[in-house]
């Protein structure tokens, strides 16, 4: 599943910048991620754990977990928001 720049509305773009998530990472999450169990009814979510091995906001992190929430309306993907957690999540892997 690919996304275009038009799929990224201003709110989502602001969250991506604030949380350090790229468009390419969103595509990986949508295509390879597991189901996010915390998605609200009528909303879908996918989660993917990336190897990170670098600094974010002055601190080193081994991994980055990205969650994307979206809806499907008449077969069209509507991206809602994105979350990122930085750390070491070995116990969180499926």
C-alpha positions in Angstrom: 0.0 0.0 0.0 1.6 3.3 -1.1 0.7 6.7 0.1 1.0 10.1 -1.7 1.8 13.5 -0.4 -1.9 14.3 -0.8 -2.7 11.6 1.8 -0.7 13.5 4.4 -2.9 16.3 5.7 -1.5 19.1 7.8 -2.3 17.6 11.2 -0.6 14.3 10.2 2.4 16.2 8.8 2.8 18.1 12.1 2.7 14.8 14.1 5.2 13.1 11.7 7.7 16.0 12.2 7.1 16.2 16.0 7.5 12.4 16.4 10.2 11.8 13.9 8.3 9.6 11.4 8.9 9.6 7.7 6.4 8.9 4.8 8.5 5.8 3.9 8.2 4.5 7.5 4.4 4.9 7.3 4.4 2.8 4.1 6.4 0.1 5.8 4.0 0.1 8.8 1.0 -0.2 6.5 2.5 -3.0 4.5 4.4 -5.0 7.0 3.0 -4.0 10.4 0.9 -6.1 12.8 -2.6 -5.1 14.0 -2.7 -2.3 16.6 -4.9 -3.7 19.4 -5.7 -0.3 20.8 -7.4 1.1 17.7 -10.9 2.5 18.5 -14.0 0.9 16.9 -14.2 1.9 13.2 -10.5 2.8 13.1 -7.7 0.6 12.0 -4.1 0.6 13.3 -0.9 -1.0 12.4 2.4 -1.2 14.4 5.9 -1.9 13.2 9.2 -2.1 15.1 12.2 -0.6 13.4 15.8 -1.1 14.3 16.9 2.4 15.0 20.4 2.5 16.6 20.8 6.2 16.8 19.9 9.3 18.7 16.6 11.0 19.0 16.3 14.3 20.9 19.8 13.8 22.4 19.3 10.2 23.6 20.4 6.9 22.0 17.7 4.4 21.2 18.0 0.8 19.8 14.5 0.6 18.4 11.6 2.8 17.2 8.0 1.5 17.3 5.7 3.3 14.8 1.9 3.0 15.0 -0.3 4.4 12.2 -4.1 4.9 12.7 -6.4 5.1 9.7 -9.9 4.6 8.3 -11.1 3.1 5.1 -14.0 5.0 3.4 -15.3 3.6 0.1 -12.1 1.7 -0.3 -9.9 4.8 0.2 -7.3 5.0 2.9 -7.6 8.0 5.2 -4.6 8.5 7.5 -5.5 9.8 10.9 -2.4 10.1 13.0 0.9 8.4 13.8 2.7 7.6 17.0 6.4 6.8 17.7 8.0 5.2 20.8 11.7 5.0 21.1 13.5 2.5 23.3 14.2 -1.3 23.4 11.0 -3.3 22.9 12.3 -6.9 22.8 9.3 -8.1 24.9 6.8 -6.4 22.6 7.6 -8.4 19.5 4.9 -10.7 18.2 
